[in-house]
Amino acid sequence: MVEIKTFDTATDLQKPKRIMKYVLVYCSSGSAIMVIHENEFEIKANQVITIIAGQIHFFKKNKATRGFLPEFTFDSFAKMITTLN
């Protein structure tokens, strides 16, 4: 199953958290600073960051950022890829 959040609804990412899902962070406008496993990354418009299952992550700064954060398990991702092939 895939759950898609927006930057507006992902309020749980203001504090560090670890989930056992994969996350694609897509920024459609604005910019944000994310911390992933103690490393800071800046994400800007039209960029994607991949977070693998088990990584601790959160938003450090979020400047009027818009975008999407689909979360999915490895099994659901594998099923999607198999279906596309």
DSSP file (Angstrom, degrees, kcal/mol; ACC not computed):
  #  RESIDUE AA STRUCTURE BP1 BP2  ACC     N-H-->O    O-->H-N    N-H-->O    O-->H-N    TCO  KAPPA ALPHA  PHI   PSI    X-CA   Y-CA   Z-CA
    1    1 A M              0   0    0      0, 0.0    72,-0.6     0, 0.0     2,-0.5   0.000 360.0 360.0 360.0 142.1    0.0    0.0    0.0
    2    2 A V  E     -A   72   0A   0     70,-0.2     2,-0.5    74,-0.1    70,-0.2  -0.941 360.0-163.6-113.0 129.3    1.2    3.5   -0.8
    3    3 A E  E     -A   71   0A   0     68,-2.6    68,-3.4    -2,-0.5     2,-0.6  -0.956   8.0-158.0-110.7 126.8    0.3    6.5    1.4
    4    4 A I  E     +A   70   0A   0     -2,-0.5     2,-0.3    66,-0.3    -2,-0.0  -0.921  13.0 179.5-111.3 119.8    0.8    9.9   -0.1
    5    5 A K  E     -A   69   0A   0     64,-1.5    64,-2.9    -2,-0.6     2,-0.3  -0.719  18.4-137.8-107.3 161.7    1.2   12.9    2.2
    6    6 A T  E  >  -A   68   0A   0     -2,-0.3     4,-1.4    62,-0.2    62,-0.2  -0.727  32.2-105.6-108.0 167.4    1.8   16.5    1.3
    7    7 A F  T  4 S+     0   0    0     60,-1.2     3,-0.1    -2,-0.3    61,-0.1   0.862 122.4  55.0 -59.5 -34.2    4.2   18.8    3.0
    8    8 A D  T  4 S+     0   0    0     59,-0.3    -1,-0.2     1,-0.2     3,-0.2   0.870 113.2  39.2 -66.8 -37.4    1.2   20.5    4.7
    9    9 A T  T  4 S+     0   0    0     -3,-0.2     2,-1.2     1,-0.2     3,-0.3   0.562  93.7  84.9 -92.5  -8.4   -0.1   17.2    6.1
   10   10 A A    ><  +     0   0    0     -4,-1.4     3,-1.7     1,-0.2    -1,-0.2  -0.289  45.5 141.0 -88.9  51.4    3.3   15.7    7.1
   11   11 A T  G >   +     0   0    0     -2,-1.2     3,-1.3     1,-0.3    -1,-0.2   0.713  59.8  72.3 -67.3 -19.1    3.4   17.5   10.5
   12   12 A D  G >  S+     0   0    0     -3,-0.3     3,-0.7     1,-0.3    -1,-0.3   0.621  84.0  70.4 -70.3 -10.8    4.9   14.3   12.1
   13   13 A L  G <  S+     0   0    0     -3,-1.7    46,-3.3     1,-0.2    -1,-0.3   0.254  71.5  86.8 -90.9  13.2    8.1   15.1   10.2
   14   14 A Q  G <  S+     0   0    0     -3,-1.3    -1,-0.2    44,-0.2    -2,-0.1   0.671  93.5  45.5 -80.6 -16.9    8.9   18.1   12.4
   15   15 A K  S <  S-     0   0    0     -3,-0.7    42,-0.1    -4,-0.1    44,-0.1  -0.914 106.3 -86.5-123.1 150.9   10.6   15.8   14.9
   16   16 A P        +     0   0    0      0, 0.0     2,-0.3     0, 0.0    42,-0.2  -0.266  55.5 168.2 -57.2 137.8   13.0   12.9   14.2
   17   17 A K  E     -B   57   0A   0     40,-1.4    40,-2.2    -4,-0.1     2,-0.4  -0.991  28.0-146.6-149.7 155.9   11.3    9.6   13.4
   18   18 A R  E     +B   56   0A   0     -2,-0.3     2,-0.3    38,-0.2    38,-0.2  -0.992  20.4 178.9-123.5 127.9   12.2    6.2   12.0
   19   19 A I        -     0   0    0     36,-0.6    35,-3.1    -2,-0.4     2,-0.3  -0.920  34.5-129.3-126.0 156.1    9.7    4.3    9.9
   20   20 A M  S    S+     0   0    0     -2,-0.3     2,-0.3    33,-0.2    33,-0.2  -0.254  81.3  87.5 -98.3  45.7   10.1    0.9    8.2
   21   21 A K  S    S-     0   0    0     -2,-0.3     2,-0.3    31,-0.2    33,-0.3  -0.890  79.5-110.5-133.2 164.2    8.9    2.3    4.8
   22   22 A Y  E     -C   72   0A   0     50,-3.6    50,-2.5    -2,-0.3     2,-0.4  -0.769  32.9-161.8 -94.3 145.1   10.5    3.9    1.9
   23   23 A V  E     -CD  71  51A   0     28,-2.6    28,-3.1    -2,-0.3     2,-0.6  -0.995  13.6-160.2-132.4 132.8    9.8    7.6    1.3
   24   24 A L  E     - D   0  50A   0     46,-1.9     2,-0.7    -2,-0.4    26,-0.2  -0.966  13.3-156.9-105.8 123.3   10.2    9.7   -1.9
   25   25 A V  E     - D   0  49A   0     24,-3.2    24,-1.9    -2,-0.6     2,-0.5  -0.890  12.7-175.0-103.7 109.1   10.3   13.4   -1.0
   26   26 A Y  E     -ED  68  48A   0     42,-2.9    42,-1.8    -2,-0.7     2,-0.6  -0.923  10.1-158.4-109.1 122.6    9.3   15.4   -4.0
   27   27 A C  E     +ED  67  47A   0     20,-2.3    19,-2.9    -2,-0.5    20,-0.8  -0.883  14.0 176.7-100.2 116.5    9.5   19.2   -3.8
   28   28 A S  E    S-     0   0A   0     38,-2.5     2,-0.3    -2,-0.6    39,-0.2   0.751  70.8  -3.4 -91.3 -26.0    7.3   21.0   -6.3
   29   29 A S  E    S+E   66   0A   0     37,-1.6    37,-2.5    16,-0.1    -1,-0.3  -0.982 109.0  21.6-160.0 159.6    8.1   24.5   -5.1
   30   30 A G  E    S-     0   0A   0     -2,-0.3    15,-0.8    35,-0.2     2,-0.3  -0.445  78.3 -94.7  81.0-158.4   10.0   26.3   -2.3
   31   31 A S  E     -EF  63  44A   0     32,-1.1    32,-2.4    13,-0.2     2,-0.3  -0.982  30.8-170.7-155.3 160.6   12.9   24.7   -0.4
   32   32 A A  E     -EF  62  43A   0     11,-2.1    11,-2.8    -2,-0.3     2,-0.5  -0.989  21.5-131.1-151.6 154.5   13.5   22.7    2.7
   33   33 A I  E     -EF  61  42A   0     28,-2.7    27,-3.2    -2,-0.3    28,-1.4  -0.959  28.7-170.7-107.7 122.9   16.4   21.4    4.8
   34   34 A M  E     -EF  59  41A   0      7,-3.2     7,-3.0    -2,-0.5     2,-0.6  -0.892  15.2-146.8-112.7 145.3   16.0   17.7    5.7
   35   35 A V  E     +EF  58  40A   0     23,-2.9    23,-1.6    -2,-0.4     2,-0.5  -0.960  18.9 179.2-109.1 123.4   18.1   15.8    8.2
   36   36 A I  E >  S-EF  57  39A   0      3,-2.9     3,-1.4    -2,-0.6    21,-0.2  -0.966  73.1 -22.4-127.5 113.0   18.5   12.1    7.2
   37   37 A H  T 3  S-     0   0    0     19,-2.9    -1,-0.1    -2,-0.5    20,-0.1   0.923 127.7 -49.6  50.6  51.5   20.6   10.0    9.5
   38   38 A E  T 3  S+     0   0    0      1,-0.2     2,-0.4    18,-0.2    -1,-0.3   0.498 116.7 112.8  70.1   7.7   22.5   13.1   10.9
   39   39 A N  E <   -F   36   0A   0     -3,-1.4    -3,-2.9     2,-0.0     2,-0.4  -0.931  61.6-135.9-111.0 133.8   23.2   14.5    7.4
   40   40 A E  E     -F   35   0A   0     -2,-0.4     2,-0.4    -5,-0.2    -5,-0.2  -0.712  22.3-177.5 -90.5 136.9   21.6   17.7    6.2
   41   41 A F  E     -F   34   0A   0     -7,-3.0    -7,-3.2    -2,-0.4     2,-0.5  -0.998  17.9-144.7-131.8 135.5   20.2   17.9    2.7
   42   42 A E  E     -F   33   0A   0     -2,-0.4     2,-0.5    -9,-0.2    -9,-0.2  -0.879  15.5-164.1 -98.0 129.7   18.6   20.9    1.0
   43   43 A I  E     -F   32   0A   0    -11,-2.8   -11,-2.1    -2,-0.5     2,-0.2  -0.960  10.2-177.2-115.2 130.9   15.8   20.0   -1.4
   44   44 A K  E >   -F   31   0A   0     -2,-0.5     3,-1.3   -13,-0.2   -17,-0.4  -0.622  42.1 -50.5-118.7 176.5   14.6   22.6   -3.9
   45   45 A A  T 3  S+     0   0    0    -15,-0.8   -17,-0.2     1,-0.2    -1,-0.2  -0.168 123.2  12.2 -51.8 136.1   11.8   22.8   -6.5
   46   46 A N  T 3  S+     0   0    0    -19,-2.9     2,-0.3     1,-0.3    -1,-0.2   0.740 101.1 120.3  66.2  28.5   11.7   19.8   -8.9
   47   47 A Q  E <   -D   27   0A   0     -3,-1.3   -20,-2.3   -20,-0.8     2,-0.4  -0.869  46.9-153.3-118.2 156.6   14.1   17.7   -6.8
   48   48 A V  E     -D   26   0A   0     -2,-0.3     2,-0.4   -22,-0.2   -22,-0.2  -0.984   4.1-165.6-129.3 138.9   13.5   14.3   -5.2
   49   49 A I  E     -D   25   0A   0    -24,-1.9   -24,-3.2    -2,-0.4     2,-0.5  -0.980  14.0-145.0-119.7 137.5   15.2   12.7   -2.1
   50   50 A T  E     -D   24   0A   0     -2,-0.4     2,-0.5   -26,-0.2   -26,-0.2  -0.889  10.3-167.4-104.1 130.7   14.9    9.0   -1.4
   51   51 A I  E     -D   23   0A   0    -28,-3.1   -28,-2.6    -2,-0.5     2,-0.2  -0.975  14.3-145.6-115.2 124.6   14.7    7.8    2.2
   52   52 A I    >   -     0   0    0     -2,-0.5     3,-1.9   -30,-0.2   -33,-0.2  -0.513  36.0 -77.0 -89.4 160.3   15.1    4.1    2.8
   53   53 A A  T 3  S+     0   0    0      1,-0.2   -33,-0.2   -33,-0.2    -1,-0.1  -0.240 116.1  22.8 -54.9 134.1   13.4    2.1    5.4
   54   54 A G  T 3  S+     0   0    0    -35,-3.1     2,-0.3     1,-0.3    -1,-0.2   0.259  86.2 129.9  94.6 -11.5   14.9    2.5    8.9
   55   55 A Q    <   -     0   0    0     -3,-1.9   -36,-0.6   -36,-0.2     2,-0.4  -0.581  58.3-127.2 -79.4 137.3   16.5    5.9    8.3
   56   56 A I  E     +B   18   0A   0     -2,-0.3   -19,-2.9   -38,-0.2     2,-0.3  -0.682  43.3 164.5 -79.4 133.0   15.9    8.6   10.9
   57   57 A H  E     +BE  17  36A   0    -40,-2.2   -40,-1.4    -2,-0.4     2,-0.3  -0.993  14.4 155.0-152.2 153.9   14.6   11.7    9.2
   58   58 A F  E     - E   0  35A   0    -23,-1.6   -23,-2.9    -2,-0.3     2,-0.5  -0.964  43.9 -94.8-168.2 164.1   12.9   15.1    9.8
   59   59 A F  E     - E   0  34A   0    -46,-3.3   -25,-0.3    -2,-0.3     3,-0.1  -0.786  28.9-179.6 -88.2 127.1   12.5   18.6    8.4
   60   60 A K  E    S+     0   0A   0    -27,-3.2     2,-0.4    -2,-0.5   -26,-0.2   0.859  75.9   9.4 -89.4 -44.7   14.9   21.1    9.9
   61   61 A K  E     - E   0  33A   0    -28,-1.4   -28,-2.7     2,-0.0     2,-0.4  -0.996  61.8-172.9-137.1 141.0   13.7   24.1    7.9
   62   62 A N  E     - E   0  32A   0     -2,-0.4     2,-1.0   -30,-0.2   -30,-0.2  -0.894   4.4-168.1-138.8 104.3   10.7   24.3    5.6
   63   63 A K  E    S- E   0  31A   0    -32,-2.4   -32,-1.1    -2,-0.4     3,-0.1  -0.745  71.7 -54.4-100.8  89.9   10.3   27.6    3.6
   64   64 A A  E    S+     0   0A   0     -2,-1.0     2,-0.3     1,-0.2    -1,-0.2   0.874  86.7 178.2  47.5  43.4    6.8   27.6    2.0
   65   65 A T  E     -     0   0A   0    -34,-0.2     2,-0.4   -35,-0.1   -35,-0.2  -0.557  15.9-169.9 -82.7 139.1    7.6   24.2    0.5
   66   66 A R  E     + E   0  29A   0    -37,-2.5   -38,-2.5    -2,-0.3   -37,-1.6  -0.957  31.6  96.2-123.1 146.6    5.0   22.3   -1.5
   67   67 A G  E     - E   0  27A   0     -2,-0.4   -60,-1.2   -40,-0.3     2,-0.3  -0.986  58.0 -81.0 164.2-168.3    5.3   18.8   -2.6
   68   68 A F  E     -AE   6  26A   0    -42,-1.8   -42,-2.9    -2,-0.3   -62,-0.2  -0.927  14.7-162.3-131.4 150.5    4.5   15.1   -2.0
   69   69 A L  E     -A    5   0A   0    -64,-2.9   -64,-1.5    -2,-0.3     2,-0.4  -0.734  12.6-169.0-132.4  82.8    5.8   12.4    0.2
   70   70 A P  E     -A    4   0A   0      0, 0.0   -46,-1.9     0, 0.0     2,-0.4  -0.601   7.2-162.4 -73.0 131.3    4.7    8.9   -0.9
   71   71 A E  E     +AC   3  23A   0    -68,-3.4   -68,-2.6    -2,-0.4     2,-0.3  -0.938  18.2 160.8-112.8 136.5    5.5    6.2    1.7
   72   72 A F  E     -AC   2  22A   0    -50,-2.5   -50,-3.6    -2,-0.4   -70,-0.2  -0.994  35.9-114.6-153.5 155.3    5.5    2.6    0.7
   73   73 A T     >  -     0   0    0    -72,-0.6     4,-1.9    -2,-0.3     5,-0.2  -0.454  34.9-111.7 -83.7 163.2    6.8   -0.8    1.8
   74   74 A F  H  > S+     0   0    0      1,-0.2     4,-2.7     2,-0.2     5,-0.2   0.907 117.6  54.7 -61.4 -41.6    9.4   -2.7   -0.2
   75   75 A D  H  > S+     0   0    0      1,-0.2     4,-2.1     2,-0.2    -1,-0.2   0.909 108.0  47.5 -60.6 -43.6    6.8   -5.4   -1.1
   76   76 A S  H  > S+     0   0    0      2,-0.2     4,-2.0     1,-0.2    -1,-0.2   0.881 112.6  50.1 -67.3 -35.5    4.3   -2.8   -2.5
   77   77 A F  H  X S+     0   0    0     -4,-1.9     4,-2.4     2,-0.2    -2,-0.2   0.923 109.8  50.3 -65.4 -44.4    7.1   -1.2   -4.5
   78   78 A A  H  X S+     0   0    0     -4,-2.7     4,-2.4     1,-0.2    -2,-0.2   0.883 109.9  51.0 -61.9 -38.7    8.2   -4.6   -5.9
   79   79 A K  H  X S+     0   0    0     -4,-2.1     4,-2.3     2,-0.2    -1,-0.2   0.892 109.2  50.8 -65.7 -39.5    4.6   -5.4   -6.9
   80   80 A M  H  X S+     0   0    0     -4,-2.0     4,-1.9     2,-0.2    -2,-0.2   0.928 112.0  46.9 -63.3 -43.9    4.3   -2.0   -8.7
   81   81 A I  H  X S+     0   0    0     -4,-2.4     4,-1.7     1,-0.2    -2,-0.2   0.914 111.9  50.3 -64.3 -43.5    7.5   -2.7  -10.6
   82   82 A T  H  < S+     0   0    0     -4,-2.4    -1,-0.2     1,-0.2    -2,-0.2   0.895 109.8  51.2 -61.2 -40.5    6.4   -6.2  -11.5
   83   83 A T  H  < S+     0   0    0     -4,-2.3    -1,-0.2     1,-0.2    -2,-0.2   0.869 108.5  51.5 -64.8 -37.2    3.0   -4.9  -12.7
   84   84 A L  H  <        0   0    0     -4,-1.9    -1,-0.2     1,-0.3    -2,-0.2   0.820 360.0 360.0 -70.3 -30.4    4.7   -2.3  -15.0
   85   85 A N     <        0   0    0     -4,-1.7    -1,-0.3    -5,-0.1    -2,-0.2   0.488 360.0 360.0 -78.0 360.0    7.0   -4.9  -16.6
